[in-house]
Amino acid sequence: MTVHEPLDSLPDTPEDVPTTGVLGAIQRALNAVNTLMAFLSAIALAAAGCVLTWEVIGRYFLEIPSDWQDELSVFLLVGATFASAAWTQARRGHVGIEALGALLPPAADRVRRRLADLIAGVFCGFFAWKSWQLLVEAWVDGQTTPSAWGPPLWIPYSAMTFGMALLALQLLLQTFGPRTARA
């Protein structure tokens, strides 16, 4: 599977991702955003790897210590983690315990998954709201990290807010989307 394939064309697309009607249209728009976020997350991960590699080479081989690489790497990794969460959820790629689902009858398992998606969606919506409050506070107060470099804290807070909002939307689409098997 590559990041370029449309979600509803994949053979392993979960049956609870809506593909038709209004929810299907919202899901297709969200897929476009999620695909872009997954691509940018991959770039951020590669950049974090390059930054940390530079730190090792610079510090230990070239004797050029720096103090910015840890924070930059953390910012990149936080951004990649939160930005790609909805893309991963659309494919049911998050770690889950499937043992219970294998023991339950199919109808009970569908109820379990809907309930789990609803609870997770509400939690992620709450997390996005609290992240939004942190973002606004950091922006208004001009908050920065306490390091010598001192990058603004609105950067990671914006990644948290946007990523959790996308994840909450994805979970809610899966909660209220049709539960019909694909051919």
C-alpha positions, 0 to 999 in steps of 0.5 A: 500500500502506498500513500497515494492510493485512494482509501476506498480502493484498497482491499483492506479498507475497513468496512466502517469507513463511509464511501457513499452519501454525505458522509462519503463525501466528507470522508473523501475530503478528509482522505485528501487532507489525511494523505497530505498530512501522511506525506508531510509526516513522512518528510518530518520523520526524515528531517528529524532523522537528518537533524539527529544524524547531524547532531551526532556527526557535528558533536562527536566528529566535527566538535561543533556542539549545538543546542537546537537539534533536540527541540527541533527533532521533538517538534518534528516528531510531535507534528508527524505523530499527530498529523498522521493519526487520522490517516492511520485510523482510517486504515484501522492501523492503530494498535488495538486488542482484537482478541475480544472481537474474535470471541464476540458474535459479529453483531456484538463486535460491531457494537463494541467497535462503534462504542469504542470509536465513539468514546475515542472520538469524544476523547480526541475532540476534548484533547483537540479543544484543550490543545486549542486552548494551549495554542491560543494561550501560547500565541497570545502570551508569546510563549517559547521553550526555555532553551537558548534557541527558544522556538515558539510553543504555538508550533507543537500546539498547532500540530496537536490541535489540528491532528487531534481534530482530524482524528476526532473527525475520522473516528466520528465518521467511522462511528456514524458511517454505514457498516456494510461489507465491501464487495 
